Amino acid sequence: MLAKPQQLTLRRPIQDVPPVNMFPTCDSVHSIGEFGAISQYLSKRHYIELNKNMTATLNQDWKIKPNQRFMVARALIGSVIIDTENHRGLLVLSLEVYGRDSDIDNHAEQRSSVGSTHQSTSVPSLGNNDFWIGTLRQSEGINVSMKLILGTYPFNALVTSSVRIDNLVDHPECGPNTVNFAVPPQSNSKYKIYLDSQSWSDSFMFDNNTNLNSIYTHSRLMQLRQLKTRFHEIGTYSSSRSSLFHGYLQQPMTIFTYGKGTTSINSGALASRLLATLATSVVKDGENARLEKSNVERILAQFTRDTKTKLIFLQILRLFDNDNTIPIIGNTDLNSLAEELATLLASYISTSNKKSVIPSLADHLKSY
């Protein structure tokens, strides 16, 4: 006689490993950016995760190796920051480097924060593997800025243009604030950075050629940082700004470049052209750079109405007295007026970035 059939009960085996570890997510640049709007661009690039040896190279002393400024700006451009917890990624399109030592860089980072609970410096702390990634909240007058910073011991780098690689809609950011990819300082360990292998390779040219004095041999004005002060100091005109793409509308505008390509004859364009004249003279002649009276008069003649900017130009003309030229480096009176022009340019630059640069960057990234 056949035994009565027994109901078969299947039990799942006890799993000691959490499911998240059973199927680990591959947080590589290509896995996160595979379905994003710029996936075609990413597919043509190769990336290397920053390791201890690479970090040691980036951390070399600027006093011992003066060309290190150019090397790190070249090495970090085009890098991708990965948020391993939320599986997000950010492609760095433009950045500005700043030395830690005020003797080397007259615009070295100043420690400032909004409230006592916020991180106030980008210097790596113990456990950060000698490389820091984070968002610093800084007060600028009545505004609070959100600055994405890459930090090492000898320098930090301010991200000035970027784009998310995981978004289906391509919308780059342009300017000193990065709000689409905030990195809480206390979460630094959850972020990784991958360097573009071509940028990393290109950066080593500065080891072999100590005569180079810029990041790129072309477009020197485009390599100057977006600054508003100290135009009487030579460090303001150092080559410290790197961009992934070199077209005029493919990188953030600065006080030195805004007037270069615009067809408008407005106060912003004319102010920018004078500041570009100062910069060009310093890049060419260094400490001996001089501003020619005829250049000021030539730009002044283009004003079509009286404006605050025109009044500043008239004040600059008075500095010449009976001379045809005046020095730029060490000239505090000229600096004060140049700083006023730079402040007036802020709104023009912001508008141009939004209306011209961001759409141009988006179109360029989609062209791959």
SULFEN-V730339 format. One record per helix or strand. SS is the DSSP state (H for helix, E for strand). FROM is the first residue (numbers start at 1). LEN is the number of residues. If there is no record, write none. Layout:
SS FROM LEN
SS FROM LEN
This chain:
H 19 4
H 29 5
H 39 5
E 47 3
H 52 7
H 68 9
E 80 4
E 88 12
E 132 9
E 143 9
E 155 10
E 173 2
H 185 6
E 191 6
H 197 6
H 205 4
H 220 4
H 234 4
E 241 3
H 258 4
H 267 22
E 290 3
H 293 8
H 308 11
E 325 3
H 332 35
